Amino acid sequence: MNIKTMIAVAMLTSVAAPAFAQSFYVVQDVKTKKCTITESKPTTTETTVVSGDTVYKTRAEAETGMKTVKVCTSN
């Protein structure tokens, strides 16, 4: 393999890798008290993160985690 090709692949990989790292949060709407899963941490006061400091790597993990959060299971 050509050294320039290897360097180009390494550069592209380092730039693209963070785009694949997703995080999921369990949030609760303040008004309706309904829990949902979001891909970004809420920045408004309309929703609150109810999973504490837990950031889930997959949606499936977040769905399982949502079932264990007390405020989400009581509604």
mmJSON file of the N, C-alpha and C atoms, coordinates in Angstrom:
{"data_MODEL":{"atom_site":{
"group_PDB":["ATOM","ATOM","ATOM","ATOM","ATOM","ATOM","ATOM","ATOM","ATOM","ATOM","ATOM","ATOM","ATOM","ATOM","ATOM","ATOM","ATOM","ATOM","ATOM","ATOM","ATOM","ATOM","ATOM","ATOM","ATOM","ATOM","ATOM","ATOM","ATOM","ATOM","ATOM","ATOM","ATOM","ATOM","ATOM","ATOM","ATOM","ATOM","ATOM","ATOM","ATOM","ATOM","ATOM","ATOM","ATOM","ATOM","ATOM","ATOM","ATOM","ATOM","ATOM","ATOM","ATOM","ATOM","ATOM","ATOM","ATOM","ATOM","ATOM","ATOM","ATOM","ATOM","ATOM","ATOM","ATOM","ATOM","ATOM","ATOM","ATOM","ATOM","ATOM","ATOM","ATOM","ATOM","ATOM","ATOM","ATOM","ATOM","ATOM","ATOM","ATOM","ATOM","ATOM","ATOM","ATOM","ATOM","ATOM","ATOM","ATOM","ATOM","ATOM","ATOM","ATOM","ATOM","ATOM","ATOM","ATOM","ATOM","ATOM","ATOM","ATOM","ATOM","ATOM","ATOM","ATOM","ATOM","ATOM","ATOM","ATOM","ATOM","ATOM","ATOM","ATOM","ATOM","ATOM","ATOM","ATOM","ATOM","ATOM","ATOM","ATOM","ATOM","ATOM","ATOM","ATOM","ATOM","ATOM","ATOM","ATOM","ATOM","ATOM","ATOM","ATOM","ATOM","ATOM","ATOM","ATOM","ATOM","ATOM","ATOM","ATOM","ATOM","ATOM","ATOM","ATOM","ATOM","ATOM","ATOM","ATOM","ATOM","ATOM","ATOM","ATOM","ATOM","ATOM","ATOM","ATOM","ATOM","ATOM","ATOM","ATOM","ATOM","ATOM","ATOM","ATOM","ATOM","ATOM","ATOM","ATOM","ATOM","ATOM","ATOM","ATOM","ATOM","ATOM","ATOM","ATOM","ATOM","ATOM","ATOM","ATOM","ATOM","ATOM","ATOM","ATOM","ATOM","ATOM","ATOM","ATOM","ATOM","ATOM","ATOM","ATOM","ATOM","ATOM","ATOM","ATOM","ATOM","ATOM","ATOM","ATOM","ATOM","ATOM","ATOM","ATOM","ATOM","ATOM","ATOM","ATOM","ATOM","ATOM","ATOM","ATOM","ATOM","ATOM","ATOM","ATOM","ATOM","ATOM","ATOM","ATOM","ATOM","ATOM","ATOM","ATOM"],
"id":[1,2,3,4,5,6,7,8,9,10,11,12,13,14,15,16,17,18,19,20,21,22,23,24,25,26,27,28,29,30,31,32,33,34,35,36,37,38,39,40,41,42,43,44,45,46,47,48,49,50,51,52,53,54,55,56,57,58,59,60,61,62,63,64,65,66,67,68,69,70,71,72,73,74,75,76,77,78,79,80,81,82,83,84,85,86,87,88,89,90,91,92,93,94,95,96,97,98,99,100,101,102,103,104,105,106,107,108,109,110,111,112,113,114,115,116,117,118,119,120,121,122,123,124,125,126,127,128,129,130,131,132,133,134,135,136,137,138,139,140,141,142,143,144,145,146,147,148,149,150,151,152,153,154,155,156,157,158,159,160,161,162,163,164,165,166,167,168,169,170,171,172,173,174,175,176,177,178,179,180,181,182,183,184,185,186,187,188,189,190,191,192,193,194,195,196,197,198,199,200,201,202,203,204,205,206,207,208,209,210,211,212,213,214,215,216,217,218,219,220,221,222,223,224,225],
"type_symbol":["N","C","C","N","C","C","N","C","C","N","C","C","N","C","C","N","C","C","N","C","C","N","C","C","N","C","C","N","C","C","N","C","C","N","C","C","N","C","C","N","C","C","N","C","C","N","C","C","N","C","C","N","C","C","N","C","C","N","C","C","N","C","C","N","C","C","N","C","C","N","C","C","N","C","C","N","C","C","N","C","C","N","C","C","N","C","C","N","C","C","N","C","C","N","C","C","N","C","C","N","C","C","N","C","C","N","C","C","N","C","C","N","C","C","N","C","C","N","C","C","N","C","C","N","C","C","N","C","C","N","C","C","N","C","C","N","C","C","N","C","C","N","C","C","N","C","C","N","C","C","N","C","C","N","C","C","N","C","C","N","C","C","N","C","C","N","C","C","N","C","C","N","C","C","N","C","C","N","C","C","N","C","C","N","C","C","N","C","C","N","C","C","N","C","C","N","C","C","N","C","C","N","C","C","N","C","C","N","C","C","N","C","C","N","C","C","N","C","C","N","C","C","N","C","C"],
"label_atom_id":["N","CA","C","N","CA","C","N","CA","C","N","CA","C","N","CA","C","N","CA","C","N","CA","C","N","CA","C","N","CA","C","N","CA","C","N","CA","C","N","CA","C","N","CA","C","N","CA","C","N","CA","C","N","CA","C","N","CA","C","N","CA","C","N","CA","C","N","CA","C","N","CA","C","N","CA","C","N","CA","C","N","CA","C","N","CA","C","N","CA","C","N","CA","C","N","CA","C","N","CA","C","N","CA","C","N","CA","C","N","CA","C","N","CA","C","N","CA","C","N","CA","C","N","CA","C","N","CA","C","N","CA","C","N","CA","C","N","CA","C","N","CA","C","N","CA","C","N","CA","C","N","CA","C","N","CA","C","N","CA","C","N","CA","C","N","CA","C","N","CA","C","N","CA","C","N","CA","C","N","CA","C","N","CA","C","N","CA","C","N","CA","C","N","CA","C","N","CA","C","N","CA","C","N","CA","C","N","CA","C","N","CA","C","N","CA","C","N","CA","C","N","CA","C","N","CA","C","N","CA","C","N","CA","C","N","CA","C","N","CA","C","N","CA","C","N","CA","C","N","CA","C","N","CA","C","N","CA","C","N","CA","C"],
"label_alt_id":[null,null,null,null,null,null,null,null,null,null,null,null,null,null,null,null,null,null,null,null,null,null,null,null,null,null,null,null,null,null,null,null,null,null,null,null,null,null,null,null,null,null,null,null,null,null,null,null,null,null,null,null,null,null,null,null,null,null,null,null,null,null,null,null,null,null,null,null,null,null,null,null,null,null,null,null,null,null,null,null,null,null,null,null,null,null,null,null,null,null,null,null,null,null,null,null,null,null,null,null,null,null,null,null,null,null,null,null,null,null,null,null,null,null,null,null,null,null,null,null,null,null,null,null,null,null,null,null,null,null,null,null,null,null,null,null,null,null,null,null,null,null,null,null,null,null,null,null,null,null,null,null,null,null,null,null,null,null,null,null,null,null,null,null,null,null,null,null,null,null,null,null,null,null,null,null,null,null,null,null,null,null,null,null,null,null,null,null,null,null,null,null,null,null,null,null,null,null,null,null,null,null,null,null,null,null,null,null,null,null,null,null,null,null,null,null,null,null,null,null,null,null,null,null,null],
"label_comp_id":["MET","MET","MET","ASN","ASN","ASN","ILE","ILE","ILE","LYS","LYS","LYS","THR","THR","THR","MET","MET","MET","ILE","ILE","ILE","ALA","ALA","ALA","VAL","VAL","VAL","ALA","ALA","ALA","MET","MET","MET","LEU","LEU","LEU","THR","THR","THR","SER","SER","SER","VAL","VAL","VAL","ALA","ALA","ALA","ALA","ALA","ALA","PRO","PRO","PRO","ALA","ALA","ALA","PHE","PHE","PHE","ALA","ALA","ALA","GLN","GLN","GLN","SER","SER","SER","PHE","PHE","PHE","TYR","TYR","TYR","VAL","VAL","VAL","VAL","VAL","VAL","GLN","GLN","GLN","ASP","ASP","ASP","VAL","VAL","VAL","LYS","LYS","LYS","THR","THR","THR","LYS","LYS","LYS","LYS","LYS","LYS","CYS","CYS","CYS","THR","THR","THR","ILE","ILE","ILE","THR","THR","THR","GLU","GLU","GLU","SER","SER","SER","LYS","LYS","LYS","PRO","PRO","PRO","THR","THR","THR","THR","THR","THR","THR","THR","THR","GLU","GLU","GLU","THR","THR","THR","THR","THR","THR","VAL","VAL","VAL","VAL","VAL","VAL","SER","SER","SER","GLY","GLY","GLY","ASP","ASP","ASP","THR","THR","THR","VAL","VAL","VAL","TYR","TYR","TYR","LYS","LYS","LYS","THR","THR","THR","ARG","ARG","ARG","ALA","ALA","ALA","GLU","GLU","GLU","ALA","ALA","ALA","GLU","GLU","GLU","THR","THR","THR","GLY","GLY","GLY","MET","MET","MET","LYS","LYS","LYS","THR","THR","THR","VAL","VAL","VAL","LYS","LYS","LYS","VAL","VAL","VAL","CYS","CYS","CYS","THR","THR","THR","SER","SER","SER","ASN","ASN","ASN"],
"label_asym_id":["A","A","A","A","A","A","A","A","A","A","A","A","A","A","A","A","A","A","A","A","A","A","A","A","A","A","A","A","A","A","A","A","A","A","A","A","A","A","A","A","A","A","A","A","A","A","A","A","A","A","A","A","A","A","A","A","A","A","A","A","A","A","A","A","A","A","A","A","A","A","A","A","A","A","A","A","A","A","A","A","A","A","A","A","A","A","A","A","A","A","A","A","A","A","A","A","A","A","A","A","A","A","A","A","A","A","A","A","A","A","A","A","A","A","A","A","A","A","A","A","A","A","A","A","A","A","A","A","A","A","A","A","A","A","A","A","A","A","A","A","A","A","A","A","A","A","A","A","A","A","A","A","A","A","A","A","A","A","A","A","A","A","A","A","A","A","A","A","A","A","A","A","A","A","A","A","A","A","A","A","A","A","A","A","A","A","A","A","A","A","A","A","A","A","A","A","A","A","A","A","A","A","A","A","A","A","A","A","A","A","A","A","A","A","A","A","A","A","A","A","A","A","A","A","A"],
"label_entity_id":["1","1","1","1","1","1","1","1","1","1","1","1","1","1","1","1","1","1","1","1","1","1","1","1","1","1","1","1","1","1","1","1","1","1","1","1","1","1","1","1","1","1","1","1","1","1","1","1","1","1","1","1","1","1","1","1","1","1","1","1","1","1","1","1","1","1","1","1","1","1","1","1","1","1","1","1","1","1","1","1","1","1","1","1","1","1","1","1","1","1","1","1","1","1","1","1","1","1","1","1","1","1","1","1","1","1","1","1","1","1","1","1","1","1","1","1","1","1","1","1","1","1","1","1","1","1","1","1","1","1","1","1","1","1","1","1","1","1","1","1","1","1","1","1","1","1","1","1","1","1","1","1","1","1","1","1","1","1","1","1","1","1","1","1","1","1","1","1","1","1","1","1","1","1","1","1","1","1","1","1","1","1","1","1","1","1","1","1","1","1","1","1","1","1","1","1","1","1","1","1","1","1","1","1","1","1","1","1","1","1","1","1","1","1","1","1","1","1","1","1","1","1","1","1","1"],
"label_seq_id":[1,1,1,2,2,2,3,3,3,4,4,4,5,5,5,6,6,6,7,7,7,8,8,8,9,9,9,10,10,10,11,11,11,12,12,12,13,13,13,14,14,14,15,15,15,16,16,16,17,17,17,18,18,18,19,19,19,20,20,20,21,21,21,22,22,22,23,23,23,24,24,24,25,25,25,26,26,26,27,27,27,28,28,28,29,29,29,30,30,30,31,31,31,32,32,32,33,33,33,34,34,34,35,35,35,36,36,36,37,37,37,38,38,38,39,39,39,40,40,40,41,41,41,42,42,42,43,43,43,44,44,44,45,45,45,46,46,46,47,47,47,48,48,48,49,49,49,50,50,50,51,51,51,52,52,52,53,53,53,54,54,54,55,55,55,56,56,56,57,57,57,58,58,58,59,59,59,60,60,60,61,61,61,62,62,62,63,63,63,64,64,64,65,65,65,66,66,66,67,67,67,68,68,68,69,69,69,70,70,70,71,71,71,72,72,72,73,73,73,74,74,74,75,75,75],
"pdbx_PDB_ins_code":[null,null,null,null,null,null,null,null,null,null,null,null,null,null,null,null,null,null,null,null,null,null,null,null,null,null,null,null,null,null,null,null,null,null,null,null,null,null,null,null,null,null,null,null,null,null,null,null,null,null,null,null,null,null,null,null,null,null,null,null,null,null,null,null,null,null,null,null,null,null,null,null,null,null,null,null,null,null,null,null,null,null,null,null,null,null,null,null,null,null,null,null,null,null,null,null,null,null,null,null,null,null,null,null,null,null,null,null,null,null,null,null,null,null,null,null,null,null,null,null,null,null,null,null,null,null,null,null,null,null,null,null,null,null,null,null,null,null,null,null,null,null,null,null,null,null,null,null,null,null,null,null,null,null,null,null,null,null,null,null,null,null,null,null,null,null,null,null,null,null,null,null,null,null,null,null,null,null,null,null,null,null,null,null,null,null,null,null,null,null,null,null,null,null,null,null,null,null,null,null,null,null,null,null,null,null,null,null,null,null,null,null,null,null,null,null,null,null,null,null,null,null,null,null,null],
"Cartn_x":[0.828,0.0,0.876,0.444,1.166,1.055,2.12,2.123,1.135,0.985,0.027,-1.408,-1.68,-3.012,-3.288,-2.314,-2.474,-2.707,-1.99,-2.174,-3.558,-4.0,-5.324,-6.428,-6.297,-7.279,-7.298,-6.133,-6.052,-6.694,-6.474,-7.065,-8.586,-9.079,-10.525,-11.184,-10.531,-11.063,-11.129,-10.115,-10.109,-11.158,-11.482,-12.499,-13.898,-14.094,-15.421,-15.816,-14.882,-15.191,-16.118,-15.917,-16.841,-18.277,-18.474,-19.826,-20.615,-19.929,-20.599,-20.882,-20.231,-20.437,-21.71,-22.765,-24.028,-24.236,-25.021,-25.42,-26.915,-27.522,-28.966,-29.25,-30.267,-30.653,-32.121,-32.461,-33.853,-34.277,-35.275,-35.731,-37.222,-37.657,-39.069,-39.565,-40.708,-41.351,-41.9,-41.588,-41.979,-43.496,-44.173,-45.625,-46.416,-46.088,-46.872,-46.369,-45.148,-44.499,-44.238,-44.242,-43.998,-42.497,-41.985,-40.569,-40.348,-39.256,-38.857,-37.34,-36.869,-35.436,-35.007,-33.932,-33.416,-31.958,-31.511,-30.123,-29.226,-29.815,-29.013,-29.48,-28.556,-28.889,-29.752,-30.876,-31.759,-31.105,-31.375,-30.816,-31.901,-33.154,-34.253,-34.762,-35.594,-36.158,-37.462,-37.877,-39.117,-38.955,-37.731,-37.459,-36.307,-36.31,-35.295,-34.71,-33.404,-32.769,-33.079,-33.727,-34.102,-33.197,-32.279,-31.38,-30.119,-30.112,-28.94,-27.769,-26.609,-25.407,-25.234,-26.199,-26.084,-26.323,-25.371,-25.497,-25.44,-26.471,-26.562,-25.931,-25.291,-24.608,-25.528,-26.585,-27.526,-28.944,-29.841,-31.248,-31.819,-31.39,-31.872,-31.488,-30.255,-29.838,-30.696,-30.987,-31.81,-33.227,-33.773,-35.126,-35.157,-34.136,-34.051,-33.878,-33.036,-32.823,-34.069,-34.878,-36.09,-37.067,-37.052,-37.942,-37.543,-36.296,-35.85,-35.908,-36.142,-36.246,-37.613,-37.636,-38.873,-39.917,-39.533,-40.519,-41.117,-40.43,-40.962,-41.896,-41.674,-42.514,-43.767,-43.795,-44.96,-46.111,-45.855,-46.91,-47.542],
"Cartn_y":[-1.181,0.0,1.25,2.217,3.466,4.228,4.86,5.583,6.749,7.41,8.518,8.02,6.851,6.264,5.925,5.372,5.013,6.261,7.312,8.558,9.135,9.105,9.625,8.829,7.514,6.665,6.964,7.122,7.428,8.774,9.756,11.085,11.02,10.336,10.221,9.471,8.441,7.669,8.513,9.295,10.109,11.213,11.686,12.725,12.116,10.957,10.35,9.584,9.122,8.3,8.98,10.247,10.864,10.958,10.987,11.068,9.788,8.68,7.413,7.186,7.923,7.771,8.515,7.773,8.372,8.199,9.092,8.95,9.184,8.476,8.557,8.911,9.731,10.192,9.869,9.506,9.34,10.666,11.302,12.614,12.571,13.514,13.601,15.01,15.082,16.36,16.898,18.144,18.72,18.844,19.177,19.397,18.096,17.192,15.965,14.815,14.95,13.904,12.626,12.726,11.567,11.439,10.225,9.968,9.582,10.063,9.725,9.555,9.098,8.925,9.922,10.655,11.614,11.302,11.796,11.587,12.737,13.791,14.913,15.327,15.829,16.259,17.511,17.541,18.692,19.967,21.067,22.346,23.304,22.894,23.742,23.258,24.055,23.671,22.902,22.654,21.92,20.422,19.929,18.512,18.398,17.313,17.066,15.676,15.551,14.237,13.501,12.356,11.587,10.384,10.158,9.018,9.394,10.584,11.018,11.282,10.792,10.98,9.886,8.981,7.851,8.295,7.994,8.23,6.866,6.526,5.211,5.249,4.156,4.081,3.626,2.898,2.434,2.758,2.794,3.056,1.915,0.684,-0.468,-0.346,0.102,0.312,1.388,2.449,3.54,3.061,2.231,1.697,0.824,0.011,-0.822,0.056,1.069,1.975,2.757,3.118,3.876,3.052,1.74,0.862,0.811,1.155,1.09,2.431,3.512,4.839,4.957,5.238,5.209,6.196,7.421,8.399,8.018,7.207,6.777,5.579,4.753,3.563,3.841,4.959,5.253,5.855,6.307,6.921,5.932],
"Cartn_z":[0.0,0.0,0.0,-0.688,-0.773,0.552,0.999,2.265,2.242,1.093,0.992,1.16,0.617,0.754,2.206,2.872,4.277,5.136,4.86,5.61,5.349,4.098,3.751,4.451,4.485,5.152,6.656,7.247,8.676,8.99,8.149,8.363,8.241,7.212,7.027,8.18,8.656,9.768,11.034,11.291,12.508,12.458,11.267,11.122,11.189,10.599,10.516,11.776,12.558,13.726,14.73,15.079,16.04,15.541,14.247,13.696,13.967,14.125,14.372,15.855,16.712,18.149,18.542,18.765,19.157,20.637,21.187,22.577,22.681,23.609,23.81,25.257,25.45,26.778,27.021,28.257,28.649,29.257,28.637,29.092,29.398,30.214,30.575,30.269,29.599,29.332,30.651,30.959,32.243,32.363,31.272,31.319,31.312,30.392,30.241,31.105,31.62,32.436,31.637,30.315,29.45,29.178,29.274,29.019,27.559,27.005,25.642,25.596,24.452,24.24,23.172,23.449,22.481,22.171,21.029,20.63,21.053,21.589,22.053,23.439,24.22,25.566,25.469,26.161,26.043,26.581,25.884,26.302,26.773,26.694,27.14,28.492,29.109,30.403,30.252,29.01,28.762,28.99,28.864,29.119,30.104,30.861,31.872,31.663,31.794,31.714,33.009,32.898,34.086,34.308,33.412,33.566,34.332,34.945,35.711,34.79,35.167,34.36,33.325,33.232,32.322,30.881,30.028,28.591,27.931,27.194,26.564,25.182,24.807,23.513,22.395,22.727,21.715,22.161,21.188,21.502,22.347,22.07,22.84,24.31,24.587,25.972,26.626,25.891,26.432,26.721,25.841,26.071,27.312,27.498,28.699,29.931,29.819,30.934,31.296,30.297,30.549,31.391,31.218,31.983,33.452,33.771,35.15,35.867,35.124,35.75,36.39,37.683,38.454,37.939,37.578,37.128,35.775,35.017,33.715,33.852,34.837,34.984,35.804,36.522,37.353,36.567,35.325,34.507,33.578],
"occupancy":[1.0,1.0,1.0,1.0,1.0,1.0,1.0,1.0,1.0,1.0,1.0,1.0,1.0,1.0,1.0,1.0,1.0,1.0,1.0,1.0,1.0,1.0,1.0,1.0,1.0,1.0,1.0,1.0,1.0,1.0,1.0,1.0,1.0,1.0,1.0,1.0,1.0,1.0,1.0,1.0,1.0,1.0,1.0,1.0,1.0,1.0,1.0,1.0,1.0,1.0,1.0,1.0,1.0,1.0,1.0,1.0,1.0,1.0,1.0,1.0,1.0,1.0,1.0,1.0,1.0,1.0,1.0,1.0,1.0,1.0,1.0,1.0,1.0,1.0,1.0,1.0,1.0,1.0,1.0,1.0,1.0,1.0,1.0,1.0,1.0,1.0,1.0,1.0,1.0,1.0,1.0,1.0,1.0,1.0,1.0,1.0,1.0,1.0,1.0,1.0,1.0,1.0,1.0,1.0,1.0,1.0,1.0,1.0,1.0,1.0,1.0,1.0,1.0,1.0,1.0,1.0,1.0,1.0,1.0,1.0,1.0,1.0,1.0,1.0,1.0,1.0,1.0,1.0,1.0,1.0,1.0,1.0,1.0,1.0,1.0,1.0,1.0,1.0,1.0,1.0,1.0,1.0,1.0,1.0,1.0,1.0,1.0,1.0,1.0,1.0,1.0,1.0,1.0,1.0,1.0,1.0,1.0,1.0,1.0,1.0,1.0,1.0,1.0,1.0,1.0,1.0,1.0,1.0,1.0,1.0,1.0,1.0,1.0,1.0,1.0,1.0,1.0,1.0,1.0,1.0,1.0,1.0,1.0,1.0,1.0,1.0,1.0,1.0,1.0,1.0,1.0,1.0,1.0,1.0,1.0,1.0,1.0,1.0,1.0,1.0,1.0,1.0,1.0,1.0,1.0,1.0,1.0,1.0,1.0,1.0,1.0,1.0,1.0,1.0,1.0,1.0,1.0,1.0,1.0,1.0,1.0,1.0,1.0,1.0,1.0],
"B_iso_or_equiv":[0.0,0.0,0.0,0.0,0.0,0.0,0.0,0.0,0.0,0.0,0.0,0.0,0.0,0.0,0.0,0.0,0.0,0.0,0.0,0.0,0.0,0.0,0.0,0.0,0.0,0.0,0.0,0.0,0.0,0.0,0.0,0.0,0.0,0.0,0.0,0.0,0.0,0.0,0.0,0.0,0.0,0.0,0.0,0.0,0.0,0.0,0.0,0.0,0.0,0.0,0.0,0.0,0.0,0.0,0.0,0.0,0.0,0.0,0.0,0.0,0.0,0.0,0.0,0.0,0.0,0.0,0.0,0.0,0.0,0.0,0.0,0.0,0.0,0.0,0.0,0.0,0.0,0.0,0.0,0.0,0.0,0.0,0.0,0.0,0.0,0.0,0.0,0.0,0.0,0.0,0.0,0.0,0.0,0.0,0.0,0.0,0.0,0.0,0.0,0.0,0.0,0.0,0.0,0.0,0.0,0.0,0.0,0.0,0.0,0.0,0.0,0.0,0.0,0.0,0.0,0.0,0.0,0.0,0.0,0.0,0.0,0.0,0.0,0.0,0.0,0.0,0.0,0.0,0.0,0.0,0.0,0.0,0.0,0.0,0.0,0.0,0.0,0.0,0.0,0.0,0.0,0.0,0.0,0.0,0.0,0.0,0.0,0.0,0.0,0.0,0.0,0.0,0.0,0.0,0.0,0.0,0.0,0.0,0.0,0.0,0.0,0.0,0.0,0.0,0.0,0.0,0.0,0.0,0.0,0.0,0.0,0.0,0.0,0.0,0.0,0.0,0.0,0.0,0.0,0.0,0.0,0.0,0.0,0.0,0.0,0.0,0.0,0.0,0.0,0.0,0.0,0.0,0.0,0.0,0.0,0.0,0.0,0.0,0.0,0.0,0.0,0.0,0.0,0.0,0.0,0.0,0.0,0.0,0.0,0.0,0.0,0.0,0.0,0.0,0.0,0.0,0.0,0.0,0.0,0.0,0.0,0.0,0.0,0.0,0.0],
"pdbx_formal_charge":[null,null,null,null,null,null,null,null,null,null,null,null,null,null,null,null,null,null,null,null,null,null,null,null,null,null,null,null,null,null,null,null,null,null,null,null,null,null,null,null,null,null,null,null,null,null,null,null,null,null,null,null,null,null,null,null,null,null,null,null,null,null,null,null,null,null,null,null,null,null,null,null,null,null,null,null,null,null,null,null,null,null,null,null,null,null,null,null,null,null,null,null,null,null,null,null,null,null,null,null,null,null,null,null,null,null,null,null,null,null,null,null,null,null,null,null,null,null,null,null,null,null,null,null,null,null,null,null,null,null,null,null,null,null,null,null,null,null,null,null,null,null,null,null,null,null,null,null,null,null,null,null,null,null,null,null,null,null,null,null,null,null,null,null,null,null,null,null,null,null,null,null,null,null,null,null,null,null,null,null,null,null,null,null,null,null,null,null,null,null,null,null,null,null,null,null,null,null,null,null,null,null,null,null,null,null,null,null,null,null,null,null,null,null,null,null,null,null,null,null,null,null,null,null,null],
"auth_seq_id":[1,1,1,2,2,2,3,3,3,4,4,4,5,5,5,6,6,6,7,7,7,8,8,8,9,9,9,10,10,10,11,11,11,12,12,12,13,13,13,14,14,14,15,15,15,16,16,16,17,17,17,18,18,18,19,19,19,20,20,20,21,21,21,22,22,22,23,23,23,24,24,24,25,25,25,26,26,26,27,27,27,28,28,28,29,29,29,30,30,30,31,31,31,32,32,32,33,33,33,34,34,34,35,35,35,36,36,36,37,37,37,38,38,38,39,39,39,40,40,40,41,41,41,42,42,42,43,43,43,44,44,44,45,45,45,46,46,46,47,47,47,48,48,48,49,49,49,50,50,50,51,51,51,52,52,52,53,53,53,54,54,54,55,55,55,56,56,56,57,57,57,58,58,58,59,59,59,60,60,60,61,61,61,62,62,62,63,63,63,64,64,64,65,65,65,66,66,66,67,67,67,68,68,68,69,69,69,70,70,70,71,71,71,72,72,72,73,73,73,74,74,74,75,75,75],
"auth_comp_id":["MET","MET","MET","ASN","ASN","ASN","ILE","ILE","ILE","LYS","LYS","LYS","THR","THR","THR","MET","MET","MET","ILE","ILE","ILE","ALA","ALA","ALA","VAL","VAL","VAL","ALA","ALA","ALA","MET","MET","MET","LEU","LEU","LEU","THR","THR","THR","SER","SER","SER","VAL","VAL","VAL","ALA","ALA","ALA","ALA","ALA","ALA","PRO","PRO","PRO","ALA","ALA","ALA","PHE","PHE","PHE","ALA","ALA","ALA","GLN","GLN","GLN","SER","SER","SER","PHE","PHE","PHE","TYR","TYR","TYR","VAL","VAL","VAL","VAL","VAL","VAL","GLN","GLN","GLN","ASP","ASP","ASP","VAL","VAL","VAL","LYS","LYS","LYS","THR","THR","THR","LYS","LYS","LYS","LYS","LYS","LYS","CYS","CYS","CYS","THR","THR","THR","ILE","ILE","ILE","THR","THR","THR","GLU","GLU","GLU","SER","SER","SER","LYS","LYS","LYS","PRO","PRO","PRO","THR","THR","THR","THR","THR","THR","THR","THR","THR","GLU","GLU","GLU","THR","THR","THR","THR","THR","THR","VAL","VAL","VAL","VAL","VAL","VAL","SER","SER","SER","GLY","GLY","GLY","ASP","ASP","ASP","THR","THR","THR","VAL","VAL","VAL","TYR","TYR","TYR","LYS","LYS","LYS","THR","THR","THR","ARG","ARG","ARG","ALA","ALA","ALA","GLU","GLU","GLU","ALA","ALA","ALA","GLU","GLU","GLU","THR","THR","THR","GLY","GLY","GLY","MET","MET","MET","LYS","LYS","LYS","THR","THR","THR","VAL","VAL","VAL","LYS","LYS","LYS","VAL","VAL","VAL","CYS","CYS","CYS","THR","THR","THR","SER","SER","SER","ASN","ASN","ASN"],
"auth_asym_id":["A","A","A","A","A","A","A","A","A","A","A","A","A","A","A","A","A","A","A","A","A","A","A","A","A","A","A","A","A","A","A","A","A","A","A","A","A","A","A","A","A","A","A","A","A","A","A","A","A","A","A","A","A","A","A","A","A","A","A","A","A","A","A","A","A","A","A","A","A","A","A","A","A","A","A","A","A","A","A","A","A","A","A","A","A","A","A","A","A","A","A","A","A","A","A","A","A","A","A","A","A","A","A","A","A","A","A","A","A","A","A","A","A","A","A","A","A","A","A","A","A","A","A","A","A","A","A","A","A","A","A","A","A","A","A","A","A","A","A","A","A","A","A","A","A","A","A","A","A","A","A","A","A","A","A","A","A","A","A","A","A","A","A","A","A","A","A","A","A","A","A","A","A","A","A","A","A","A","A","A","A","A","A","A","A","A","A","A","A","A","A","A","A","A","A","A","A","A","A","A","A","A","A","A","A","A","A","A","A","A","A","A","A","A","A","A","A","A","A","A","A","A","A","A","A"],
"auth_atom_id":["N","CA","C","N","CA","C","N","CA","C","N","CA","C","N","CA","C","N","CA","C","N","CA","C","N","CA","C","N","CA","C","N","CA","C","N","CA","C","N","CA","C","N","CA","C","N","CA","C","N","CA","C","N","CA","C","N","CA","C","N","CA","C","N","CA","C","N","CA","C","N","CA","C","N","CA","C","N","CA","C","N","CA","C","N","CA","C","N","CA","C","N","CA","C","N","CA","C","N","CA","C","N","CA","C","N","CA","C","N","CA","C","N","CA","C","N","CA","C","N","CA","C","N","CA","C","N","CA","C","N","CA","C","N","CA","C","N","CA","C","N","CA","C","N","CA","C","N","CA","C","N","CA","C","N","CA","C","N","CA","C","N","CA","C","N","CA","C","N","CA","C","N","CA","C","N","CA","C","N","CA","C","N","CA","C","N","CA","C","N","CA","C","N","CA","C","N","CA","C","N","CA","C","N","CA","C","N","CA","C","N","CA","C","N","CA","C","N","CA","C","N","CA","C","N","CA","C","N","CA","C","N","CA","C","N","CA","C","N","CA","C","N","CA","C","N","CA","C","N","CA","C","N","CA","C","N","CA","C","N","CA","C"],
"pdbx_PDB_model_num":[1,1,1,1,1,1,1,1,1,1,1,1,1,1,1,1,1,1,1,1,1,1,1,1,1,1,1,1,1,1,1,1,1,1,1,1,1,1,1,1,1,1,1,1,1,1,1,1,1,1,1,1,1,1,1,1,1,1,1,1,1,1,1,1,1,1,1,1,1,1,1,1,1,1,1,1,1,1,1,1,1,1,1,1,1,1,1,1,1,1,1,1,1,1,1,1,1,1,1,1,1,1,1,1,1,1,1,1,1,1,1,1,1,1,1,1,1,1,1,1,1,1,1,1,1,1,1,1,1,1,1,1,1,1,1,1,1,1,1,1,1,1,1,1,1,1,1,1,1,1,1,1,1,1,1,1,1,1,1,1,1,1,1,1,1,1,1,1,1,1,1,1,1,1,1,1,1,1,1,1,1,1,1,1,1,1,1,1,1,1,1,1,1,1,1,1,1,1,1,1,1,1,1,1,1,1,1,1,1,1,1,1,1,1,1,1,1,1,1,1,1,1,1,1,1]
}}}
